Amino acid sequence: MAESAETMDQAVKVIKDKEGKYLTFTLASEEYGVGILRIKEIIGMMPITTVPQTPGFVKGVINLRGKVIPVIDLRLKFEMEAIEYAERTCIIVVEIEGEVDQILVGVVVDAVSEVLNIKGSDIAEAPTFGTVLNTDYILGMAKIGDRVKILLDINRVLNSDEIDVLNKVA
């Protein structure tokens, strides 16, 4: 009995840890969120210098106030259809954890929506799709009204090999 109470306490702690402010954005018709503490800035589209022999989702690099920052297209990373960039398309500069230190990465999204304060009680665990799909990068599913926003663990969207490629690109 004490074991199940301890397991329940751990589950409540995990949900509470996910609670907080999230920057929400759209890709295709889906809504996503990233913890606000990972966001460094949001910038409009700017010229991206392509880098040869990088994965298709790596758009290239930008020069942001003297810093060279690799840029990925989240649509392509999630294997969605590529689109022409529009007026609302922007780059969210996020900080992800590399093996040694933090890395700044630009993430192209269709449009930024808003910052939401999401309660732990409004976050459900990510659904399991068996071994067919890897959903480790999904932190949880936020239930906001009649909509669901997919909360991303931005540190897990890219695997360690992909992070190495971005480190070399930058």
C-alpha positions as CSV (number, residue, x, y, z in Angstrom):
1,M,0.0,0.0,0.0
2,A,2.8,2.4,0.8
3,E,4.4,1.5,-2.5
4,S,1.3,2.6,-4.5
5,A,1.1,5.9,-2.5
6,E,4.8,6.6,-3.3
7,T,4.1,5.9,-7.0
8,M,1.2,8.2,-6.9
9,D,3.3,10.9,-5.2
10,Q,5.9,10.5,-8.0
11,A,3.2,10.8,-10.7
12,V,1.9,14.0,-9.1
13,K,5.4,15.4,-8.9
14,V,6.1,14.7,-12.6
15,I,2.8,16.5,-13.6
16,K,3.7,19.4,-11.3
17,D,7.2,19.6,-12.9
18,K,5.5,20.1,-16.3
19,E,3.4,23.0,-15.1
20,G,4.4,26.4,-16.1
21,K,4.5,29.0,-18.9
22,Y,4.7,27.8,-22.5
23,L,5.2,29.7,-25.8
24,T,2.7,28.2,-28.2
25,F,3.0,28.1,-32.0
26,T,1.5,26.3,-35.0
27,L,2.8,23.9,-37.5
28,A,0.3,22.9,-40.2
29,S,-3.0,22.9,-38.3
30,E,-1.5,21.6,-35.0
31,E,-0.6,23.6,-32.0
32,Y,2.6,23.0,-30.0
33,G,4.2,24.5,-26.9
34,V,7.7,24.9,-25.6
35,G,8.7,25.8,-22.0
36,I,9.2,29.6,-21.9
37,L,12.5,29.2,-20.0
38,R,14.0,27.5,-23.2
39,I,13.1,30.5,-25.4
40,K,15.8,33.1,-26.0
41,E,14.0,35.2,-28.6
42,I,11.5,35.2,-31.5
43,I,12.7,36.8,-34.8
44,G,11.1,37.2,-38.2
45,M,12.4,35.3,-41.1
46,M,15.8,36.4,-42.3
47,P,18.3,35.2,-44.9
48,I,19.5,31.6,-44.0
49,T,22.9,30.5,-45.4
50,T,22.6,26.9,-46.4
51,V,25.3,24.4,-45.3
52,P,26.0,21.5,-47.7
53,Q,25.7,17.9,-46.6
54,T,23.4,18.5,-43.6
55,P,20.1,16.7,-43.0
56,G,17.1,18.0,-45.0
57,F,15.5,19.6,-41.9
58,V,18.6,21.7,-41.3
59,K,18.0,24.9,-43.2
60,G,21.4,26.4,-42.6
61,V,22.7,29.1,-40.3
62,I,21.9,32.7,-39.5
63,N,24.0,35.6,-38.2
64,L,22.2,36.9,-35.2
65,R,24.1,39.9,-33.8
66,G,27.5,38.3,-34.6
67,K,26.6,34.8,-33.4
68,V,26.3,32.0,-36.0
69,I,23.1,30.0,-35.1
70,P,22.0,26.8,-36.8
71,V,18.4,26.8,-38.0
72,I,16.1,23.8,-38.4
73,D,12.7,23.6,-39.9
74,L,10.4,21.9,-37.4
75,R,7.9,20.9,-40.2
76,L,10.7,19.0,-42.0
77,K,12.0,17.5,-38.7
78,F,8.5,16.2,-38.0
79,E,8.2,14.9,-41.6
80,M,5.4,17.3,-42.5
81,E,4.9,18.8,-45.9
82,A,7.2,21.7,-46.7
83,I,5.6,25.0,-47.4
84,E,6.6,28.4,-48.7
85,Y,7.4,30.7,-45.8
86,A,4.7,33.3,-45.2
87,E,4.4,36.6,-43.4
88,R,3.8,34.9,-40.0
89,T,6.6,32.3,-40.4
90,C,9.3,33.0,-37.8
91,I,12.3,31.7,-36.1
92,I,12.2,30.8,-32.4
93,V,15.7,30.8,-30.9
94,V,15.8,28.1,-28.3
95,E,18.5,26.9,-25.9
96,I,19.0,23.2,-25.9
97,E,21.4,21.1,-23.8
98,G,24.4,19.7,-25.7
99,E,26.8,17.2,-24.3
100,V,29.1,19.9,-23.0
101,D,27.0,23.1,-22.8
102,Q,23.9,24.9,-24.0
103,I,23.4,25.4,-27.7
104,L,21.3,28.1,-29.4
105,V,19.2,26.7,-32.2
106,G,16.8,28.6,-34.5
107,V,13.5,26.7,-35.0
108,V,11.3,27.7,-38.0
109,V,7.6,27.6,-37.2
110,D,4.5,28.6,-39.1
111,A,3.3,31.2,-36.6
112,V,3.8,32.0,-32.9
113,S,0.5,32.1,-31.0
114,E,0.7,33.1,-27.4
115,V,2.3,32.4,-24.0
116,L,0.1,30.3,-21.8
117,N,0.3,29.4,-18.1
118,I,-0.6,25.7,-18.1
119,K,-1.5,24.0,-14.9
120,G,-0.3,20.5,-14.1
121,S,-3.9,19.3,-13.9
122,D,-4.4,20.3,-17.5
123,I,-1.5,18.2,-18.8
124,A,-2.0,14.6,-19.8
125,E,0.7,12.1,-20.5
126,A,1.7,11.7,-24.2
127,P,-0.2,8.8,-25.8
128,T,1.8,5.6,-26.5
129,F,1.8,4.4,-30.0
130,G,3.7,1.2,-29.3
131,T,7.3,0.8,-30.6
132,V,6.3,2.1,-34.0
133,L,6.6,5.8,-33.1
134,N,9.2,7.5,-30.9
135,T,7.3,10.1,-28.8
136,D,10.1,10.8,-26.2
137,Y,10.2,14.4,-27.4
138,I,6.5,14.9,-26.3
139,L,6.4,16.3,-22.7
140,G,2.7,16.0,-22.5
141,M,-0.6,17.0,-24.0
142,A,-2.1,20.3,-22.7
143,K,-5.9,20.4,-22.6
144,I,-6.9,24.1,-23.2
145,G,-10.7,24.4,-23.6
146,D,-11.7,22.0,-26.4
147,R,-8.2,22.1,-27.9
148,V,-5.1,20.0,-27.3
149,K,-1.6,21.5,-27.5
150,I,1.4,19.2,-27.9
151,L,4.0,20.2,-25.4
152,L,7.6,19.5,-26.6
153,D,10.6,18.7,-24.7
154,I,12.9,20.7,-26.9
155,N,16.0,18.9,-25.6
156,R,14.7,15.7,-27.1
157,V,13.4,16.9,-30.4
158,L,16.9,16.3,-31.8
159,N,18.9,13.2,-31.0
160,S,22.6,13.4,-29.9
161,D,23.9,12.8,-33.5
162,E,21.7,15.6,-34.8
163,I,22.9,17.9,-32.1
164,D,26.5,17.1,-33.0
165,V,25.8,18.0,-36.6
166,L,24.4,21.4,-35.4
167,N,27.4,22.0,-33.3
168,K,29.6,21.4,-36.3
169,V,27.5,23.6,-38.5
170,A,27.7,26.5,-36.0
